[in-house]
Amino acid sequence: MTPLAPRSPLAPRSPLAPRSPLAPVRGWPAEARARYRDLGYWTDETFAVFVEDRTARFAARVAVVGQDARGVERRWTYADLGDQARAAAARFRDLGVAPGDRVVVALPNVVEFLATVLGLLRYGAVPVFALPSHREVELTQFCALADAAALVVAAGADGVDHAALHAAVAGRLTERGVVPPRLVDVTAWDLTQAAPSVLPVPDADAGQVAFLQLSGGTTGVSKLIPRTHADYLYSVRASADICGVTAATVMLVVLPVAHNFPMSSPGVLGVLDRGGRVVLARDPSPRTAFRHVAAERVTTVALVPPLAHAWISAARRRRPDLGSLTDVQVGGARLADTVAPEVRSVLGARLQQVFGMAEGLVSYTRADDPDLVVETTQGRPISPDDEVRVVDADDIDVPDGSEGALLTRGPYTIRGYYRSEHADRDSFTADGFYRTGDLVRRLPSGHLVVTGRLKDQINRGGEKVATEELEAFALTHPGVLDAVAVGVPDPYLGERIVLVVQAETGRDAPADLPGFLRGQGLATYKIPDAVVVVDELPATHVGKNSRRELRALLADRLAAPAASAPAAP
Ligand code: OOB
């Protein structure tokens, strides 16, 4: 393969419609920036330098094992990964993507994910981390908000018709006056194509935004989370230290790799930082995972509670060879205290609880914490400079041991969302604390126990669903007068989604609402697990929080063992 022409290596060859520049974001005040630099948390390293440095430093070691988008098993060394990233960077350049352009990545756990993301970062474009379960509603929102130049998919993955999906997204964007992104299908990539010989490292400042993560969402509109090189790499390095990641670490990724947990807590980036090995699982089943553990001598894995459950019950039945596994991280949703000890007794590994959020703060139990602390708390924050407040409804601090709302700011927690000043007013205090929406108790040791949630969100086994969004879509059904989305306790998922609907007077109860919602183009994980039709929704007193109260009331009734449907008010 001839090297790509050396002329102006960062200049796009066939410009796409020019995109808006990366929007300015509300960052840390100058005093905080100086402090985080002085303390050594923030360095000058950018992701482009990270990619070059680690792929050269660990060149001969195996970096990633997994399938490509066509199902072929791949085993890339760090040198290969560097080449693949540079080749991907050149592909985006040749497509007309410019440095600074946003690119929505919606790939499953295939090796091209790493080539794409590291390639975009190496090139200086800004990845937007979507999930393969996102559909036209979400992809349209992300593309519009980010003004994305390209959308990257693995066509046909998981049975999705991505050409049709892209056409639907493009149609919706055009209606809104937004130029649709170019579709990039990684299954068409020739992975034997050589990387360009010259691709200068972009001249970026580590304080700039490197990529956009997704917020779990509490409203009808998605929010994008701007993470800078300096803040994110600090969280990666500090996480790798806390979790003891070394060149001997072999990390299995069963969760969607784009999620903040498997990405950086310490995740794939933490492993690549230290020269370890990443094993990508194409599906999350225990059967597949156990095969990888045995074959690659996996040492560590990050799971959400339902998967931890599934591993434990499958391991009891099948007695797999998990001898290499030393560390099992569980996070994303509350792990039941009763399940926690089984990680050691059944899987034979050390449990680490992880309570984190894409907005920043990540809290870990530590290897030297007593078992009881590991099994019953969600750990303590990464940084000595993570500021944590636990407050009452008036933002007054409550004493340790009491439940309150968690507020936080620190060296890797954002001060504002991307292009979302409206949301910022609700989500941040005037002095820059992020309102996590979580209810916690802080122990005198600094460990946090997650006790509940204030935000209008359902946490379905780690996947976050904004009740307001789901309700708004249900209301577009002509037979629905009102709809309330409720998270009902579930022994396996933690919560499942029940949609309680009141039918339009004189109309039949709407049939197949889940199918209707799927047809609207909502992500698969947001589709209700059950629909309950009631004659009339119970009334709550009018007020800002009345829908929240209504959800709580219905959740209680639906959770009561005797109630299969909420009683009439
Ligand atoms: C992680 O990130 P997100 O952005 O998908 O969700 C954040 C929210 C938290 O605010 C909390 O409500 C919930 O997920 N959560 C937990 C939890 N970990 C996250 N709730 C109870 N117990 C836990 N251990 O979910 C995330 C990001 C980085 C690392 C780990 C998880």
Residues whose N, C-alpha, C, O or C-beta is under 5 A from the ligand:
A	BS01	OOB	L214 G216 N260 F261 S265 V330 G331 G332 A333 R334 L335 V354 F355 G356 M357 A358 Q378 T436 D438 V450 G462
